[in-house]
Amino acid sequence: MRVLSIDGGGIRGLIPALVLTELERRSGRHIFELFDLIAGTSTGGILACALCAPDPLPAEALVSLYEDEGPAIFDRDVFQRIRSGEGLLDEKYDSGKLDRALERFLGDKRLSDARPDLIVPAYNMTEPGAYFFKTRKAREDPDNEDFPLSVVARATSAAPTYFEPLEVNGAALVDGGVFAVNPAMSAFAEVMRFQPTAEVLLLSLGTGERTRKRSFDEVKDWGLAEWAKPILDVVFDGTSDAVDYQLRHALEDGRYWRLQVELDMASDDLDDAGENNLKLLRQHADDLIELRSAELDEIVAAL
């Protein structure tokens, strides 16, 4: 079983989009031809949906989602800034811009038609609990589990404080990153559940590690207002690293690859879609590809 996992990370999804573009260039094949299962959370879920959709887009086309659409999606007028209290009173961004972008990229394509199989996490605030959009479930129970891929992508990317939750069948769904920003372990568990004897090859793509540091004196007296924004970043970063640690012990060398980069140039904010930061994110991707070039060749050969 060849598995691809793509982390969440907002605008930083430009990094895995560029890495996937390089994989397609080196292999001469589309991403959907290289894998049997693709998992993606938040921005990674958007990429996964587009890569698995009927008549899927090449990875190179998805780069424009970040470089061309990103600045509009992560843009706020003065009214939105005041109304949201900079994200403390309401979501920071108008989700309509994201909705329209997803509809343009995904159209009316449905989860049941995804090739290869797809798994995309979201969190159900209504139950509450984790919820997974799955191609397998969509085919088995189309009346209740089959959704347009634009809905799947929108639900998994509804980051708290950034975008409004999405109502799906009466449930309020938010970004799956609150529990599985790195969905690689969820994908691995899915394979082990249905194909326990399968030999798993798993490629996990990160969206950049946070590098900003905060001292004890800075954080020791934080209350709700101070923690409101950084807590989401802490949860995202910590759970991603934990999954990487687990999989390095669960899978042997040559069967698991984690391609990640430290954001020592670009901003680690999920929503910094400024021209300069987009250039720096692209530079991080280029540096990662150059540094891990031999490993990328190894991955292509294994797949």
Helices and strands as residue ranges (DSSP letters): E 2-6, G 10-13, H 14-27, H 31-34, E 37-40, H 43-52, H 59-64, I 65-69, H 70-73, H 78-84, H 95-106, G 111-113, E 117-124, E 129-134, H 135-140, H 142-145, H 149-156, E 166-168, E 171-175, H 177-180, H 184-194, E 201-205, H 216-219, H 224-227, H 230-250, E 256-259, H 275-291, H 293-302
